[in-house]
Amino acid sequence: MAGPGTWSLPVATVIILLLPRTSCIISPNCSHLDPESQILWKLGTELQPGKRQRRLADGRQESTITLPHLDSPWVLLSCCLRWGNSLQILDQAELQAGYPPAAPHNLSCLMNLTTNSLICQWEPGPNNHLPTNFTLKSFKSRGYCQTQEDTVPDCVPNDGQNHCSIPRRHLQLYQNMGIWVQAENALGTSKSPQLCLVPMDVVKLEPPTLWALAPSPEVAAPQPGCLLLHWEPWKPSLYIEQKCELRHQPQLAEASWALVGPLLSQTLRYELCGLLPSTAYALQMRCTRWPLPGQWSDWSPSLTLTTTQQAPIVTLDTWWRQRQLDPRMADVQLFWKPMPLDKYSGQIQGYLVRAPDQAEADPPLCNTTELSCTFHLPSETQEVVLMAYNTAGTSHPTPVVFLESRGPPLARLHTVARDPHSLWVGWEPPSPRPRGYVIEWGLGPPSPSGSNKSWKMEHNGSISGTLLQENIRPFQLYEITVTPLYQDTMGPSQHIYAYSQEMAPSHAPELHLKHIGKTWAQLEWVPQAPEPGKSPLSHYTVFWTNAQDRSFSTVLNASSHGLVLHGLEPASLYHVHLMASSKAGAANSTSLTLMTLALEESELHVLLGLFGFLLLFTCLCGAARFCCRPSRKNPLWPSVPDPAHSSLGSWVPTIMVEETFQLPSLRDSSMPPITKITVLEEEEKKPGPWESNDSSGTCGLPTLVQAYVLQGDPRAPSTQPQAPSITSDQVLYGKVLGSPTGPGPRHYLRCDSAQPLLGGLTPSPQFYENLWFQTSPLGTPEPLIPNQEDDCVFGPLLDFPLLQGLQVHGVEGLGGV
C-alpha cells in the first residue's frame, strides 16, 4: 500500500505508515476545542468507521485509523473535527495505492551493424498504478554467464520506452554477456530472467535488394508461368555467409503468401516457376547469417512482376451477314465474341480469319483487333477459319460455316421493357428445337439499317427469351431480330420494334374554332402523326374557363378530332386549351380565346315580353289571392248572389240587355204580375254600433223595411202559392223599402254577396249609386247617413226594373208596410 509520510501542522499531524494505518494528533494549544472533542476520518467523501481515539500524556489527543484496502489507486484522506453542525477539516493526505512491479519478460537483443550497438527490448508486464523505473543491466562473462567479470554501465531508457541500446564501446562482440531488466517502484523491485548471449550471434542483417532479371543473350526468356529474379545483399554483410527466403503472392482477391527457400547467397539469382500465367505477383526476400547463428532481416520492399502469358484458350461465338455482289463473289461481314475457357487464358492481342486451305505464309482474309471483319469470298466458299492470337501463340481454330435458311421460323415474338436500360425479348421455340439463337438489336428507323448493331448468342435452344442489357437507352426505338440456329441450317429471322422507355408527347395539337353560336362553340384539331420515342396518345382532355374563372373539362378518346361545347352563355368570353395524354405523361396546347354571339333584338324583345307576362301573371295571382281571402271584410268589388246556386237561377228572361223595359205604374190593374213576393221570416241580427235595440230590419233601417226573396219564373203563371224555402239555395239579393200603398216612391237596399249578378240576362243599372235616404214623419224621403261598417248599399227602386213589376200579396199581413 502507500508508503510512510509525516506532516507537522499547528493543529494536527497525519502520519501515513507503510501499513494502511494512519493517525491524527491534536495539539493542546487549541483553546477553542472541547477537551473531549471527537476526531473523524473521511476517505474521499465517505466517513470511515473503526477509528480509535486517546489522550496522550502531554495532553495531546490522538486518533488512529486502519484502512484494510483501497478501491482506487488515488484517494484523499481527511482528518476532521466536528465543529457545531459541520465538519472542520484539520489536515489532508494524498494516498496512492498500487502493486509491486511485475517481472519484465520477453527480453531479446539484436546486434545492429548499422549503428554498431546492441539493442535490447522487453515487455514491462501489467500496470501496477505506481511510477516504475526500468534499468537494463549487463555484465561481461566467460563461459555461460555463471561468473561476472566486468560490469557494463546500466542503460536507462527514456520514459515510456521499453528498449535500450548498449553502445559498441561497452561490448565484446565474441564474448558472452549476461543481460537482464530490473523494475522498481515505491512498493518493491523485480527483475527479468537473465539472458546470456554473444553479440555477434544476434546480428540482424538489413534486407537485400530484389529485382527482375532481364532477358539477354546469356539469359533465355522465362517460360510461361515463370519469373527470373536477382537480388543483392546488404553491403556491410557482403563477407558474411547468408541464407535467404523468398515469398510471393498473386495480386488476386484473398490470395496468401507462399514461401520459397532457403536460397543461398552464392548464386544471387533464381527462376521462380509454377506461377499462374499472365498474373501479377508481389515478391519479397529476407536473409540471415548462416551457418552461424543470426537473426532474420526484415522483408525487403515488395517487387511486383507479371508472369508471361500463354496462348489464348477461348471459344469464339460467330455470326455473319452475307450479301451477293455478283454470281461469283459475295460480301461477308463476320462478327465474333471470345468466350474464355480458362480463367488464366492468355490475353488476346488480335484475330485472324483464313480460308480453310490457305497456307500460313499467305496473307489472311482479316487480321484485326476488332470483333468484326468484312471481306470478299468466292460464292462457292461456304466456310472460313477464325483464330485468336497473342505473343505466346494462337488459339484453336474455330470453323465458321455459312448456313442456308431452311429451318422453321419462330412464333409469337414479343418484348417487354424491364427498365429504361434493358429489354426482355421472348418467343415460342419452334419444333424441332433449335441448338441456339442469335439475337441482334440496334436503333430502328430512321437510323441506317445495320449500323452499330449489338448481338448475342444463346446456346440453349430450349429457352423462350433473353434479357438485352447492352447498349439499351431510354426513348430510343430498337429493331430486334431473332434467328434460330439448327444443326445444319438456320431459320428465317423475325423482327420486332420496341422501346425501353417512351417519352411524353412534346406538344398537343393546336385548337381551331370551326363554328360558334350564342350558347355553343364547335372546336376541332388535327391529330399529330406518331413521333419516334413518344408514347402513343391515350386520350384528350379539353378545358374551358369563363370570365368568372369557373373551369370545366371533358375527356375524349385518342381518335377524336373535334368537340362541341354546349351550355355557354351568350356574349361571354371563354379560354379553351387541349391536353394530350399518354402513359408517359401529358402536354398542353396553346390557349384559344373565344366569345359567344350576343342575342338579336327580336329575341331580346321576345324574352322581355315573356318575362313581363310572367311578372304580370304573378302579380295578378297575388292580388286575387289577397282579395279573395274569406277573412277580408270589404272586397274590392260587390259580392252578389250566384244565379246558378240561387232561387233566381231558374228564371231566365228572354229580354236582352239592349232592350229597355217600359214599365207601367204599379197601380195599373191591367198589368199582370211577373213574379211573386213571398214574405219570409224576419232574421234576427245583433244590433250594430249605430242600430237601435228595437230595430227589426237590417242595416239599421226603420221597422218598415222587410226582407224578400225572388224565386220562380216570371213568364210561368203561378197556380198556387209556394211555401217559403229555407234551403241553402236562398240567397239574400235585395230588400224593398217602403209601403205598397204609400204614396212615396219605393227604394231598394242591395247588400253584398259573394255571387255575381244575373250577368246579361236582365238589364241592370250601369252605375251603382249609393243613395242613402230616410223617410221623415211627413213621408218625404231623407238621405240616410251611411255607416262605414255596414255592407248595404241604398238606391231608388227604379234602378232595378225587375222590382218595378212586383205584385205584393199578403198586404194585410204586412202591417201597413
C-alpha positions in Angstrom: 0.0 0.0 0.0 1.1 3.6 0.4 4.5 4.5 1.7 5.2 6.3 5.1 4.8 10.1 5.4 4.5 12.7 8.2 3.0 16.2 8.3 3.8 18.6 11.2 1.0 21.2 11.4 0.0 23.7 14.0 -3.3 21.8 14.6 -2.8 18.2 13.5 -0.3 15.8 12.1 -1.2 13.0 9.8 1.2 10.1 9.6 1.0 7.5 6.8 2.7 4.3 7.7 3.9 1.5 5.5 0.9 -0.5 6.7 -2.5 1.1 5.9 -2.6 2.6 9.4 -2.9 6.4 9.9 -3.0 8.7 13.0 -4.1 12.3 13.6 -2.8 14.2 16.7 -4.4 17.5 18.1 -2.1 19.9 20.0 -3.3 21.1 23.4 -2.7 24.7 22.2 -6.1 24.8 20.6 -8.1 26.6 23.3 -11.3 26.7 21.3 -11.6 22.9 21.3 -13.6 20.9 23.7 -11.3 18.7 25.8 -13.4 15.8 24.7 -13.6 16.7 21.0 -14.1 13.8 18.6 -11.8 13.3 15.6 -13.4 12.0 12.5 -11.9 10.5 9.3 -13.1 10.8 5.7 -11.7 8.8 2.8 -12.7 10.7 -0.3 -16.3 11.8 0.6 -17.2 8.9 2.9 -16.8 8.8 6.6 -14.7 5.8 7.8 -15.7 3.7 10.8 -13.3 1.8 13.0 -11.4 4.8 14.4 -9.6 4.7 17.9 -9.0 8.0 19.9 -7.0 8.5 23.1 -5.3 11.3 25.1 -1.5 11.3 25.3 0.5 12.1 28.5 1.5 15.5 27.2 -2.2 16.5 26.8 -2.5 15.9 23.0 -5.3 13.9 21.5 -4.5 11.1 19.0 -6.9 9.3 16.6 -5.8 6.3 14.6 -7.5 4.5 11.7 -6.5 1.4 9.9 -7.5 1.1 6.2 -7.9 -2.6 5.2 -7.9 -1.9 1.4 -8.3 0.9 -1.1 -10.7 0.7 -4.1 -8.9 3.4 -6.1 -5.3 3.9 -7.0 -5.5 7.5 -5.8 -7.6 8.9 -2.9 -7.6 11.9 -0.5 -7.7 11.1 3.3 -9.0 13.9 5.6 -8.7 14.3 9.4 -11.8 16.3 10.5 -13.2 17.7 13.7 -16.9 18.2 14.4 -17.5 22.0 14.8 -21.1 22.7 15.7 -23.2 21.1 13.0 -20.5 20.8 10.4 -17.1 19.1 9.9 -13.9 21.1 10.1 -11.0 19.6 8.0 -7.8 19.7 10.1 -5.5 18.2 7.5 -5.4 16.0 4.4 -3.1 13.5 2.9 -2.9 12.1 -0.6 -2.9 8.3 -0.7 -1.7 6.3 -3.7 -2.4 2.6 -4.0 -0.8 0.1 -6.3 1.2 -3.1 -6.6 4.8 -4.1 -6.6 6.3 -4.2 -10.1 5.9 -7.4 -12.1 9.0 -9.0 -13.6 9.6 -7.9 -17.2 9.5 -10.7 -19.7 10.2 -11.4 -23.4 13.7 -9.8 -23.2 15.5 -10.0 -26.6 18.6 -8.3 -28.0 19.8 -7.7 -31.6 23.2 -6.6 -32.8 22.7 -3.8 -35.3 25.7 -3.5 -37.6 24.5 -0.2 -38.9 24.6 1.6 -35.5 27.2 -0.8 -34.0 25.1 -1.2 -30.9 23.3 -4.0 -29.1 19.6 -3.1 -28.9 17.5 -4.9 -26.3 13.7 -4.7 -25.8 11.2 -6.2 -23.3 7.7 -6.2 -22.2 7.0 -4.4 -18.9 4.1 -6.5 -17.6 0.7 -5.4 -16.2 0.2 -1.8 -14.9 0.9 -1.5 -11.2 -0.6 2.0 -10.9 2.6 3.4 -9.4 5.6 5.2 -11.1 8.0 2.4 -12.1 11.6 2.7 -13.2 13.3 0.2 -15.6 17.0 -0.4 -15.9 18.9 -2.6 -18.4 21.7 -4.2 -16.5 24.5 -6.3 -18.1 28.0 -7.7 -17.4 30.8 -9.5 -19.3 31.5 -13.1 -18.6 33.3 -16.1 -19.8 31.6 -19.4 -20.0 27.9 -19.5 -19.7 27.5 -16.2 -17.7 28.0 -18.1 -14.4 30.6 -15.7 -13.3 30.7 -11.9 -13.6 34.0 -10.3 -14.8 33.4 -6.8 -15.9 30.4 -4.7 -15.2 28.8 -2.8 -18.0 27.2 0.6 -17.2 23.4 0.4 -16.7 21.2 1.5 -19.6 18.2 3.6 -18.6 15.5 4.0 -21.3 13.6 7.2 -21.7 10.2 7.5 -20.0 7.6 5.2 -21.6 10.1 3.3 -23.7 10.7 -0.4 -23.4 14.0 -0.7 -25.2 17.6 0.4 -24.7 20.9 0.3 -26.7 24.3 -0.7 -25.4 27.0 1.1 -27.5 29.8 -0.7 -29.2 32.5 0.5 -26.8 31.0 -1.4 -23.9 30.7 -4.6 -26.0 32.9 -7.6 -26.7 31.5 -8.9 -30.0 32.6 -12.5 -29.4 32.3 -12.7 -25.6 29.3 -13.8 -23.6 27.3 -11.2 -21.8 24.7 -11.5 -19.1 21.7 -9.1 -19.6 18.5 -8.6 -17.6 16.0 -5.8 -16.8 15.2 -4.5 -13.3 11.8 -2.8 -12.5 11.4 -0.7 -9.3 8.6 1.3 -7.7 7.7 2.5 -4.2 6.5 -0.9 -3.1 9.4 -3.1 -4.4 11.8 -4.3 -7.1 11.6 -7.1 -9.6 13.8 -8.3 -12.4 13.5 -10.4 -15.6 15.2 -13.7 -16.3 18.8 -13.3 -17.3 19.8 -13.5 -21.0 23.2 -14.9 -21.9 24.4 -14.2 -25.4 27.3 -13.4 -27.7 26.6 -10.1 -29.5 27.7 -11.4 -32.9 25.3 -14.3 -32.6 22.4 -12.0 -32.5 23.4 -9.9 -35.6 20.4 -8.8 -37.6 21.2 -8.0 -41.3 19.5 -5.5 -43.4 17.2 -6.9 -46.1 18.6 -7.5 -49.6 17.5 -5.6 -52.8 15.4 -7.6 -55.1 14.7 -7.1 -58.9 13.8 -9.0 -62.1 16.4 -10.4 -64.3 16.0 -9.1 -67.8 16.4 -11.5 -70.8 19.8 -11.2 -72.5 21.9 -13.3 -74.9 23.2 -15.1 -71.9 19.8 -15.4 -70.2 16.9 -17.1 -72.0 13.4 -15.7 -71.7 11.4 -17.3 -68.9 8.9 -19.9 -69.7 5.1 -19.2 -69.4 4.3 -19.2 -65.7 7.9 -18.4 -64.6 9.8 -15.3 -63.3 13.6 -14.7 -63.4 14.8 -12.9 -60.1 18.1 -11.4 -59.0 19.0 -9.9 -55.6 21.9 -8.1 -54.0 22.8 -8.5 -50.3 23.3 -5.6 -47.9 26.7 -4.1 -48.5 28.1 -4.4 -44.8 27.2 -8.1 -44.9 28.9 -8.9 -48.2 31.5 -11.0 -46.4 29.1 -12.8 -44.1 27.7 -16.1 -45.1 24.0 -15.8 -45.5 20.9 -17.7 -46.5 17.7 -16.1 -47.8 13.9 -16.8 -48.1 11.6 -15.6 -50.9 7.8 -15.2 -50.6 5.3 -14.4 -53.4 1.6 -13.5 -53.5 -0.6 -13.2 -56.6 -2.5 -9.9 -56.9 -5.8 -11.6 -56.6 -8.6 -11.4 -54.0 -7.9 -13.4 -50.8 -4.6 -14.7 -52.0 -2.0 -15.7 -49.4 1.8 -15.6 -49.3 3.8 -18.6 -50.5 7.3 -19.2 -49.0 10.3 -20.4 -51.1 13.7 -21.2 -49.6 16.3 -21.4 -48.4 18.2 -19.6 -51.2 22.0 -19.5 -50.8 23.7 -16.2 -51.4 26.4 -17.7 -53.8 24.1 -17.6 -56.8 22.2 -14.3 -56.2 19.6 -15.3 -58.9 16.6 -17.6 -59.0 13.9 -18.7 -61.6 10.5 -18.9 -59.9 8.1 -21.2 -61.7 4.8 -22.8 -61.2 3.0 -19.4 -61.3 -0.2 -18.5 -63.0 0.2 -17.2 -66.5 -0.5 -13.6 -67.2 -0.7 -12.8 -63.5 0.9 -10.0 -61.4 2.8 -11.2 -58.3 4.3 -9.3 -55.3 7.7 -10.7 -54.2 9.7 -10.1 -51.0 13.1 -11.5 -49.7 14.9 -11.7 -46.3 18.3 -13.1 -45.3 20.1 -14.2 -42.1 23.6 -15.2 -41.0 24.4 -18.8 -41.9 25.6 -21.3 -40.8 26.5 -19.2 -37.8 23.6 -18.1 -35.6 21.9 -14.8 -36.5 18.6 -13.0 -36.8 16.4 -12.8 -39.8 16.4 -9.4 -41.5 13.1 -7.6 -42.2 11.3 -8.4 -45.5 12.5 -6.3 -48.4 10.2 -3.9 -50.1 7.7 -5.6 -52.5 8.6 -6.1 -56.1 5.6 -6.6 -58.5 6.2 -8.7 -61.6 3.8 -10.3 -64.2 4.3 -13.8 -65.5 4.5 -14.4 -69.2 1.2 -15.2 -70.9 0.2 -18.4 -72.8 -1.7 -18.8 -76.0 -5.4 -17.8 -75.8 -7.7 -20.7 -74.6 -11.0 -19.5 -75.8 -14.0 -20.4 -77.9 -15.5 -17.9 -80.3 -19.2 -17.3 -80.9 -19.7 -16.2 -84.5 -22.4 -14.6 -86.6 -22.4 -13.2 -90.1 -24.2 -11.2 -92.8 -23.7 -12.2 -96.4 -24.6 -10.2 -99.5 -24.2 -11.4 -103.0 -22.1 -8.9 -105.1 -22.3 -10.9 -108.4 -22.7 -14.5 -109.3 -19.1 -15.3 -108.5 -18.4 -13.1 -105.4 -20.1 -12.5 -102.1 -19.5 -9.8 -99.5 -19.3 -11.3 -96.0 -19.5 -9.3 -92.7 -18.3 -11.6 -89.9 -18.8 -10.9 -86.2 -17.4 -12.8 -83.2 -17.2 -12.8 -79.4 -14.5 -14.5 -77.4 -15.6 -16.8 -74.6 -12.6 -17.8 -72.4 -12.4 -21.4 -71.4 -9.8 -20.9 -68.7 -9.6 -18.0 -66.3 -5.8 -17.9 -66.8 -6.1 -17.8 -70.6 -3.6 -15.6 -72.3 -4.6 -12.1 -73.2 -5.8 -11.8 -76.8 -3.9 -9.4 -79.0 -5.7 -9.9 -82.3 -7.8 -12.2 -84.6 -7.0 -14.0 -87.8 -9.6 -15.0 -90.5 -8.3 -17.5 -93.1 -9.7 -19.8 -95.7 -9.6 -23.5 -94.7 -7.0 -24.4 -97.3 -5.0 -21.2 -97.0 -1.3 -21.5 -96.2 0.2 -19.7 -93.2 2.5 -17.7 -95.5 -0.4 -16.3 -97.4 -2.0 -13.1 -96.0 -5.1 -13.8 -94.1 -8.6 -12.6 -95.1 -8.6 -10.5 -91.9 -6.0 -9.6 -89.2 -7.7 -7.2 -86.8 -8.1 -6.4 -83.1 -11.8 -5.6 -83.5 -14.7 -8.0 -83.1 -15.8 -7.9 -86.7 -14.4 -8.0 -90.2 -15.7 -7.6 -93.7 -14.1 -9.4 -96.7 -15.0 -10.8 -100.1 -15.3 -14.5 -100.6 -16.0 -16.6 -103.7 -19.6 -17.8 -103.9 -18.6 -21.5 -103.8 -16.7 -21.0 -100.5 -19.0 -21.7 -97.6 -16.5 -21.9 -94.7 -13.7 -19.8 -93.1 -11.5 -20.3 -90.0 -11.2 -17.8 -87.1 -8.4 -17.8 -84.6 -7.3 -15.5 -81.6 -3.6 -15.0 -81.0 -1.0 -13.3 -78.7 2.7 -13.5 -78.4 2.6 -17.0 -76.9 0.7 -18.5 -79.9 -2.8 -18.9 -81.4 -6.0 -20.4 -80.1 -7.6 -23.5 -81.6 -9.2 -22.6 -84.9 -12.9 -22.0 -84.9 -14.7 -23.0 -88.1 -17.4 -20.7 -89.4 -19.9 -22.3 -91.8 -22.3 -20.1 -93.7 -25.6 -21.9 -93.3 -28.6 -21.6 -95.6 -32.0 -20.6 -94.2 -34.1 -23.7 -94.5 -35.4 -24.3 -90.9 -38.7 -23.4 -89.3 -39.3 -19.8 -88.0 -40.0 -18.6 -84.5 -43.6 -17.9 -83.3 -45.1 -15.1 -81.2 -42.0 -12.8 -80.9 -42.7 -10.2 -78.2 -40.8 -7.7 -76.0 -41.3 -6.2 -72.5 -39.4 -3.2 -71.1 -37.9 -4.2 -67.7 -36.3 -0.8 -67.0 -35.0 2.1 -69.1 -31.8 0.2 -69.8 -33.0 -3.3 -70.5 -35.5 -5.1 -72.8 -36.8 -8.6 -72.4 -37.4 -10.4 -75.8 -39.4 -13.6 -75.8 -40.6 -16.2 -78.3 -42.1 -19.6 -78.7 -39.5 -22.2 -79.5 -40.3 -23.9 -82.8 -40.3 -27.6 -83.5 -37.8 -29.2 -83.8 -35.9 -27.4 -81.1 -33.0 -25.3 -82.3 -29.5 -25.7 -81.0 -29.3 -22.0 -80.2 -30.4 -18.5 -81.1 -28.8 -15.3 -82.4 -30.3 -12.1 -81.2 -29.5 -8.8 -82.9 -30.6 -5.3 -81.8 -29.9 -1.8 -82.9 -31.6 1.6 -83.4 -34.6 1.3 -85.6 -35.8 3.7 -88.4 -34.8 6.4 -89.3 -31.3 5.1 -88.3 -29.4 3.4 -91.2 -30.0 -0.4 -91.3 -27.2 -2.5 -89.8 -25.4 0.4 -88.2 -23.9 -0.2 -84.8 -25.9 -3.3 -84.1 -25.3 -5.4 -81.0 -25.8 -9.1 -80.9 -25.5 -12.1 -78.6 -25.8 -15.9 -79.0 -27.8 -18.2 -76.8 -26.5 -21.8 -76.9 -29.6 -23.2 -75.1 -32.2 -24.0 -77.7 -34.9 -24.7 -75.1 -35.1 -21.2 -73.7 -38.0 -18.9 -74.6 -36.5 -15.5 -74.1 -33.5 -13.5 -73.1 -32.7 -10.1 -71.4 -30.9 -7.5 -73.5 -28.9 -5.1 -71.3 -26.1 -4.0 -73.6 -26.4 -0.7 -75.5 -30.1 -0.1 -74.4 -31.0 3.5 -73.8 -34.4 5.1 -73.0 -36.5 7.0 -75.5 -35.0 5.1 -78.5 -36.7 2.8 -80.9 -34.9 -0.5 -81.3 -35.2 -3.1 -84.0 -34.7 -6.6 -82.6 -34.0 -9.6 -84.8 -34.1 -13.2 -83.6 -32.7 -16.1 -85.7 -32.9 -19.8 -84.7 -29.9 -22.0 -85.4 -30.3 -25.6 -86.2 -27.7 -28.4 -86.6 -27.0 -27.9 -90.3 -29.2 -24.9 -91.1 -30.9 -21.9 -89.7 -34.4 -20.4 -89.7 -35.7 -17.1 -91.1 -35.1 -14.0 -89.0 -38.0 -12.5 -87.1 -38.1 -8.7 -86.4 -39.8 -6.6 -83.8 -39.6 -3.0 -82.7 -39.7 -1.8 -79.1 -38.8 1.0 -76.7 -37.3 0.5 -73.3 -38.9 3.8 -72.1 -41.0 6.2 -74.1 -41.3 10.0 -73.7 -44.5 12.0 -73.1 -45.8 14.0 -76.1 -43.8 17.1 -76.8 -46.9 19.2 -77.6 -50.6 18.9 -78.1 -52.5 19.6 -81.3 -53.5 23.2 -81.9 -57.1 24.1 -81.3 -59.2 25.8 -84.0 -62.6 27.4 -83.8 -64.9 26.0 -86.6 -68.3 27.4 -85.7 -69.7 29.4 -82.8 -73.2 30.3 -81.7 -74.8 32.1 -78.8 -74.6 29.1 -76.4 -72.3 26.7 -78.2 -68.9 26.5 -79.9 -67.5 23.9 -82.2 -63.8 23.1 -81.9 -61.5 21.0 -84.0 -57.9 19.9 -84.1 -55.7 17.9 -86.4 -54.2 14.8 -84.7 -50.5 14.6 -84.9 -48.5 11.8 -86.5 -46.7 9.4 -84.1 -43.3 10.7 -83.1 -40.3 8.3 -82.6 -39.7 7.7 -79.0 -43.0 9.1 -77.9 -45.7 7.0 -76.2 -48.9 6.7 -78.2 -51.7 9.0 -77.1 -54.3 7.5 -74.8 -56.9 10.4 -74.6 -57.5 14.1 -74.9 -58.8 16.5 -72.2 -60.5 19.8 -73.2 -60.5 22.5 -70.5 -62.5 25.8 -70.8 -62.8 28.7 -68.3 -65.3 31.5 -68.3 -64.8 35.1 -67.2 -65.7 34.2 -63.6 -62.8 31.7 -63.5 -65.1 28.8 -63.3 -63.4 25.8 -65.1 -65.0 22.9 -66.9 -63.4 19.9 -68.6 -64.3 16.8 -70.6 -62.3 13.7 -71.6 -62.2 12.3 -75.2 -60.6 9.3 -76.7 -57.5 9.5 -78.7 -59.4 9.1 -82.0 -61.3 12.3 -81.5 -60.6 15.4 -83.6 -63.4 17.7 -82.6 -65.8 18.8 -79.8 -68.9 21.0 -79.4 -69.1 22.9 -76.2 -72.7 23.4 -75.1 -74.3 25.4 -72.3 -72.2 28.6 -72.9 -73.6 32.0 -72.0 -74.3 34.5 -74.8 -71.8 37.3 -75.4 -69.3 35.7 -72.9 -65.5 35.2 -73.1 -64.0 31.8 -72.7 -60.4 30.4 -72.6 -60.0 26.9 -74.0 -57.0 24.6 -74.2 -56.4 21.0 -75.1 -54.2 18.4 -73.2 -52.9 15.4 -75.0 -52.1 12.5 -72.6 -50.2 9.2 -72.9 -48.8 6.6 -70.5 -45.6 8.5 -70.2 -47.1 12.0 -69.5 -49.1 14.8 -71.0 -48.6 18.1 -72.9 -50.9 21.2 -73.3 -51.7 23.1 -76.4 -51.7 26.9 -76.7 -54.8 28.6 -75.2 -57.7 29.6 -77.5 -59.8 32.6 -76.6 -63.4 32.8 -78.0 -66.5 34.9 -77.4 -70.0 33.6 -78.0 -72.5 35.6 -80.1 -74.9 38.1 -78.5 -78.7 37.8 -78.6 -80.6 39.6 -81.5 -83.1 42.5 -80.8 -86.2 40.4 -81.7 -85.1 37.6 -79.5 -84.4 40.1 -76.8 -87.9 41.6 -77.2 -89.5 38.1 -77.0 -87.5 37.3 -73.9 -88.5 40.6 -72.3 -92.2 40.1 -73.3 -92.2 36.6 -71.7 -90.6 38.0 -68.7 -93.2 40.8 -68.4 -96.0 38.4 -68.9 -94.7 36.1 -66.2 -94.3 39.1 -63.9 -97.9 40.3 -64.6 -99.4 36.9 -64.2 -97.6 36.6 -60.9 -98.9 40.0 -59.7 -102.5 39.1 -60.7 -102.4 35.8 -58.9 -101.1 37.5 -55.8 -103.8 40.2 -56.0 -106.5 37.7 -56.5 -105.3 35.6 -53.5 -105.2 38.7 -51.4 -108.6 40.0 -52.3 -110.5 36.7 -52.2 -109.4 35.7 -48.8 -112.6 34.9 -46.6 -111.3 36.9 -43.8 -111.4 40.1 -45.8 -114.5 42.2 -44.8 -114.6 44.8 -47.7 -113.7 43.3 -51.0 -112.7 45.4 -54.0 -116.0 44.6 -55.9 -119.6 44.0 -54.7 -120.5 40.4 -53.8 -123.8 39.3 -55.4 -125.6 36.0 -55.3 -124.6 33.3 -57.6 -127.5 32.9 -60.0 -126.6 29.3 -60.7 -127.0 28.4 -57.0 -129.9 30.8 -56.0 -133.6 30.7 -56.4 -133.3 33.1 -59.3 -131.2 30.6 -61.2 -134.3 29.0 -62.8 -135.6 32.4 -64.0 -134.1 33.2 -67.4 -135.7 36.1 -69.2 -135.6 36.3 -73.0 -135.2 40.1 -72.9 -131.7 41.0 -74.0 -129.6 43.6 -72.2 -130.0 46.1 -75.0 -133.8 46.1 -74.6 -135.4 48.7 -72.3 -138.4 47.9 -70.3 -141.3 50.4 -70.4 -142.9 49.5 -67.1 -146.4 50.9 -66.3 -147.4 52.2 -63.0 -147.7 49.6 -60.3 -151.3 50.8 -59.7 -152.3 49.7 -63.1 -154.6 46.7 -62.5 -154.3 45.6 -66.0 -150.6 44.7 -65.7 -150.2 41.1 -64.9 -147.9 40.2 -62.1 -144.4 38.9 -63.3 -143.4 37.3 -60.1 -144.3 36.5 -56.6 -143.2 38.1 -53.4 -143.1 35.7 -50.6 -142.7 37.2 -47.1 -140.0 35.3 -45.2 -139.5 35.2 -41.5 -137.6 38.1 -40.2 -134.0 37.2 -39.4 -132.5 38.1 -36.1 -129.4 40.2 -36.2 -127.5 41.7 -33.4 -127.6 45.4 -33.5 -124.7 47.2 -34.9 -122.9 50.1 -33.3 -125.4 52.6 -35.0 -128.5 50.4 -34.8 -131.2 50.7 -32.1 -132.1 47.8 -30.0 -135.7 47.8 -31.2 -134.8 47.7 -34.9 -136.3 44.7 -36.7 -134.8 45.4 -40.0 -131.2 45.1 -41.3 -128.6 47.7 -41.9 -130.1 49.9 -39.2 -133.3 50.7 -41.3 -136.8 51.6 -39.9 -139.2 48.9 -39.0 -140.9 49.3 -42.4 -138.1 47.5 -44.1 -138.9 43.9 -44.8 -136.9 41.1 -46.4 -138.0 39.3 -49.6 -136.6 36.6 -51.8 -137.2 36.4 -55.5 -137.9 32.9 -56.9 -139.9 31.3 -59.8 -140.3 32.2 -63.4 -142.0 35.4 -64.3 -143.2 34.0 -67.6 -144.9 31.0 -66.0 -148.3 31.5 -64.5 -148.5 30.8 -60.8 -151.3 28.5 -59.9 -150.6 28.2 -56.2 -148.5 30.0 -53.7 -145.2 28.4 -52.9 -144.1 27.7 -49.4 -141.2 29.6 -48.1 -137.9 27.9 -48.7 -135.4 27.5 -46.0 -132.8 25.8 -48.0 -129.3 27.0 -48.5 -130.1 27.9 -52.1 -132.0 31.0 -50.9 -129.6 33.9 -51.1 -130.4 37.4 -50.0 -130.4 39.6 -53.1 -132.2 42.8 -52.1 -134.7 44.4 -49.8 -137.6 46.6 -50.8 -138.1 49.6 -48.6 -141.4 51.4 -48.1 -145.2 50.6 -48.1 -147.0 49.1 -51.1 -149.9 51.6 -50.6 -147.9 54.5 -49.6 -147.7 57.5 -52.0 -144.0 57.9 -51.9 -141.6 56.0 -54.2 -140.1 52.8 -53.1 -136.4 52.2 -52.7 -134.2 49.1 -52.6 -131.4 48.1 -50.4 -128.7 45.9 -52.0 -126.4 44.0 -49.7 -123.1 42.4 -50.5 -123.0 38.9 -51.8 -120.2 36.6 -52.9 -122.1 35.8 -56.2 -122.3 37.9 -59.3 -125.4 39.5 -60.6 -127.5 37.8 -63.2 -125.0 38.5 -65.9 -126.6 39.6 -69.2 -130.0 38.1 -68.5 -131.6 41.2 -67.1 -130.9 44.8 -67.6 -129.3 46.5 -64.6 -128.2 50.0 -63.9 -124.9 50.8 -65.5 -123.8 52.7 -62.4 -124.4 51.8 -58.8 -125.0 54.9 -56.9 -125.4 54.5 -53.2 -128.4 56.7 -52.3 -128.7 57.0 -48.6 -132.2 58.1 -47.6 -134.6 58.0 -44.8 -138.4 58.7 -44.7 -139.4 61.5 -42.5 -142.6 61.5 -40.5 -144.2 63.6 -43.2 -143.5 61.0 -45.8 -140.7 62.7 -47.7 -137.6 60.8 -48.2 -134.5 62.0 -46.5 -131.0 60.8 -47.2 -129.6 58.4 -44.6 -126.1 58.7 -43.4 -124.2 55.6 -44.4 -122.4 53.5 -41.8 -118.8 52.6 -42.8 -119.1 49.3 -41.1 -122.3 48.3 -43.0 -122.2 46.2 -46.1 -125.5 47.5 -47.6 -126.0 50.0 -50.4 -129.2 52.0 -50.9 -130.8 53.1 -54.2 -134.1 54.0 -55.7 -136.4 51.2 -56.7 -136.4 52.4 -60.3 -132.8 51.4 -60.6 -134.0 47.7 -60.6 -136.6 47.4 -63.4 -137.4 43.9 -62.3 -138.6 45.2 -59.0 -141.0 47.7 -60.6 -143.3 44.9 -61.7 -143.6 43.3 -58.4 -147.1 42.5 -57.2 -147.2 42.3 -53.5 -149.5 39.8 -51.9 -150.4 39.4 -48.4 -150.5 43.1 -47.8 -152.8 42.6 -44.9 -150.2 40.8 -43.0 -147.5 43.4 -43.5 -149.0 45.6 -41.0 -149.2 48.7 -43.2 -145.8 48.4 -44.8 
